[in-house]
Amino acid sequence: MRKTKKAIALMLAFGLTMSMMTGCGSSDEQTTNNGGNTETTETTDGTEETSEDEACTLNVVTMMAGEDANTDNYNKVVEQFQKDHPNITIEDNSATADNDWKVQIEADFSMDNEPDVIQYFTDKSAENILKADKFVTLEEMQAENPEIAKNTSDVALEQTKSPVDGKNYAVPTTGYWEGLFCNKDLFDKYNLELPTDWDKLETAVKTFKENDIVPVALAMNDVPNYWIEFLMMTASTTDEFVQIPEKAPKSWVEGLSKIKDLYDLGAFSKDVATVDNEMAQNTFKDKKAAMILEGSWFLNGVPDTENTVVCAFPRWDGAKSEEGTAISGYSSGFYITKKAWEDPAKKKAALEFVLANTCDKQILTYWGGNGACSVPVPEGGDFNPLQVSGAKYAETIKNPVGPTDSRMTPEAFNGLKDNMVAIATGKMSAEKGINNMLKINSQK
Amino acid sequence: MLYKKKWPLIVFLIPGLIMMGVFLYYPFISNIGNSFYNMSSVVRMPGVELNFIGLENYKNLFKDPYIKIALKNSFLMMILTVIFQVGLALVFAILVNSIRRGQQLFRTLYFFPVVISASALGLLFKLFYDYNGGMLNQILEKMGKEPVMWLSESLAFTMISIPVLWSYVGFYFVIILTGICDIPDDVYEAAAIDGCSGFKSVFYITVPLLRGVLCTCITLAVTGALKVFDLPWMLAEKGAPNGTTHFLGTYMYHTAFSNNNFDYGSTIALFIVVVGVIVSKAVDFIVKPDKNL
């Protein structure tokens, strides 16, 4: 009998050691904080007793599905989590985050059918759900498990505060930056300098146009977001840019008017008003276009990583933005719903699952050199030249600011997007377009 | 009385009524209600009060320049469908009916576009019209000519109309051809004995005897034009360029689901229903399908 007990104790000790070594949610501290698979408790007679996770089904939803670059990484986490926690069944309903998905998520929350853990937005687009008060705060999560968001940067936490009450509910993982991607080989071919300022941008535009190369790939009718944001941001001080004014500020008008200057200069393709974003991106990838303003998520799709570089958006004389200001930040994170929190078994499982996805090791995997990372990045790493270029650009961002649509209602910002072709072609003034957006925003 | 017991009829009718109620009438009435509130989401979150805005959306409807464009394009499409869809279908049906061999082949060929999904057709034509390396511009380049912006503001409506009209000619063709086949041969034989030529028999026999079928086709074509959505959306999303190719259906979808303006989208949806009822009544009044002339 004693031998059998010893054998069981040895096996459990081995299992415990292995669980500490594998997976990032099972460190020493976690085990003592009920964080591991196997919970070890001291009984009254001094002997050790083990108990497994309580059986439960955890309903989780993330945006890491379909074409998302992290779909495989996330699936591996789920697979490992299932192995480590055989009593917990993960019901994964992850899907690509499009408009239909958002409506589906909101419908689930409104019908009290919300998931237990969800990776969702933290900005204005999450306002409806946040107003319904369905999530536990990050503070509550950390009170239960201090490992949660232990190394998350202050910047990431600041930028993922709820737009409703300013509290932190989500655990951020990775962020993004937006920057000007350039086909450096085309710049070299025509002896052009990279567009580090507005004059160089204009020179490049003229030269490329003369040589039948589309200077800037853009789908103005589809995704003009980055141009709207960068033009208004560059013309404004940070305070001016992040405000929600009643009437169009001069700096916003000055910045947005630059789109017409560029249009008149021939910076865009002839079909800029009709081409969709995918086709515009393809012209850049196929070397038919020299530049494209995109986000860090675009890094993965660029085939020529050797000859593509990322630059800061060029500033013009009189631009009021500080050097190093760029649209960058964190806009999503992992939430735990109150519904899961009220069920002790699910609460523990949800904390474990969030930790499995937001521990340093996993965040670094999700980051993979693309965008911003919410935890410290160790030296070295196996990155391609474009990722290195992106990382260097990210280092130059000293003043990250969120995009305009993170502060405006979707109706308002989309109203401005709808008018971008009219503004660029001179059929509508930038002032009228911005005022129209602000008017819709104030009504909603 | 065909059926003495009525309850089996009711048992069979009630499921249909429930389905209509749940999936048509309830959303329709709910949609009317939504148009009076400020809604940034299609979902009403518990505890979140919606802001009542009264007739604000209806006032905006009359000031909205895009709704005027959408209405104009939809009415233009109605006229084009009658001329090109029903008109061409009539011509093709008469021609095909007059040939003895290969009738089945033409039936299949003309009907084929109807069974292809609009998304596939949209993508096909999108690749035809693409400015950078699209099929049409490749042909022009081979001929040594400059590429054309097929979806420019001046050409976009025409280029979108072509696949919309072409794709449904076969549908009306089959209906009309079936109608022609129902005309007894002895009428034509009697006319031929009296010296009526093939051309005259079309005007004096075929078309008059097809009146009922043609009226149905015109009503279907006109009301169908109001529902045009998938092909224009695939070819020129969001009314590109610059909102000039919006139809009522695409503008409603764009407002509600691209711009998340669900209350105004509901207003446009109700407007489409009102326009649809007026148009179908007007067509009924003009063509008088039940009247014996």
Interface residues (C-beta under 8 A of the other chain):
Chain A: N99 D100 V103 E106 A107 F109 S110 D112 E127 N128 I129 K131 A132 D133 N221 D222 S269 K270 D271 A273 T274 V275 D276 M279 T283 K288 T409 P410 E411 N414 G415 D418 V421 A422 T425 K427 Q443 K444
Chain B: N38 S40 S41 V42 V43 R44 M45 P46 G47 V48 I53 D130 Y131 N132 M149 L151 S152 E153 A156 A236 E237 K238 A240 P241 N242 G243 F257 S258 N259 N260 N261
